[in-house]
Amino acid sequence: MENKYFKVASFDELNAAQKRRCDIQISNDLIARSMPGSLIVLLLWICVASLVFMKDTGGEATPWLVSFSIAFIFAVGLRSYFLYLAKQNIEQTKICRFYITMGLFSSCLTWGIMAACSYLQTPLLAHQDLILFATIGLSAGGALSFSLSRFYVYIYVLCMMVPILLVEFFIAEQLIIDKVSIVIVYIVALLWVTINPSREYMQACISNLQLEEMSNTDGLTGVRNRRYFDFQLEEELQRAQRTNGSVALLIIDIDHFKDVNDEHGHIAGDACLIEVANCLQKSVKRISDTVARYGGEEFAIIIANTDDAHCLNLAEQIRHSIESISVCVKDVPVPLTISIGASQCRVSDAICDAEKLLISADSALYDAKDQGRNRVCNRIISPPSSKAV
């Protein structure tokens, strides 16, 4: 039964930022599911090779077992390396998925070639049933494990099973109808039964994303809430530590907002908050900049990797934009102005944390209020040996 208050969107209905987060989540899950699969492939081959070796009294299969053992070790090692590269490029979806694909392709195709050799005139022919049984089991487990993405289900199943069909149809002297039929039916069945899990995973991924967005969004204004702001400020400071970058913070307070509520009512006050939030959202151009409702009539903007001049120019642009907002209550315009406290720190030059940045911006905001409001004041967190500006 569909909840009238919450509808799961389709992937195409998500905005660019949401699609990117969804893609990153899918990539993380693919990597997490692929890593144990590498060991399972190797362990299953050890079991198969051991059984073949014990039954091979003449020793004819030993060179083949050794060759494929080396091939599997190389393929699993290559897959692990590609997964490492995928994790390093997790935020670049196309590159990340390329590495995941190559890693999966290398190990699955190696197994598929080994299985196909058991349908040729080789020492593995006598162990055809055992290898086919292991191949079917491995492909079934892999298909379900990678059912979150139809593309990877196709890669896993087809790379393992299709080499058998190619050998039977184009190379083998005699077509084994019953086993070929089993392989074809199994391929079709695996591709069919993973349709619903793939769809359900995507719906769950989007649903979780939407719920997370709701929990991080202010219900009235539609901008980020205080919870998200606190988390994102720490994230940006940590990123600045890694990249030797900078972080700027604007704290914005609507001037005389209590008078607006007292004179025009809380409905008018809410309308003013919404208009201010919309104006702030339009003022920031970069996807990395965060606009949040800090509390009551206060808002905050986190700006990463910017210089002091750009930060102050943006603050002045916002101040002028708010002055031009026209909110009317019963055809009576409600004038709006804001005071802004700005603070910046470059991590390489100063010991900077969230508390210091907030205290500095808050102090600048009080400076703006003390100087008559409707203005921008600035504080820079300087190295310990220097005084604050």
Secondary structure, DSSP 8 states (H G I E B T S, - for coil): --BTTB----GGGS-HHHHHHHHHHHHHHHHHHHHHHHHHHHHHHHHHHHHHHHH-TT-TTHHHHHHHHHHHHHHHHHHHHHHHHHHHTTTSHHHHHHHHHHHHHHHHHHHHHHHHHTTSSSGGGGGHHHHHHHHHHHHHHHHHHTTT-HHHHHHHHHHHHHHHHHIIIII-SS--HHHHHHHHHHHHHHHHHTHHHHHHHHHHHHHHHHHHHHHTB-TTT-SB-HHHHHHHHHHHHHHHHHHT-EEEEEEEEETTHHHHHHHH-HHHHHHHHHHHHHHHHHH---TT-EEEEEETTEEEEEEES--HHHHHHHHHHHHHHHHT--EEETTEEE---EEEEEEEEETTTS---HHHHHHHHHHHHHHHHHTTSSSEEEEE---TTS---
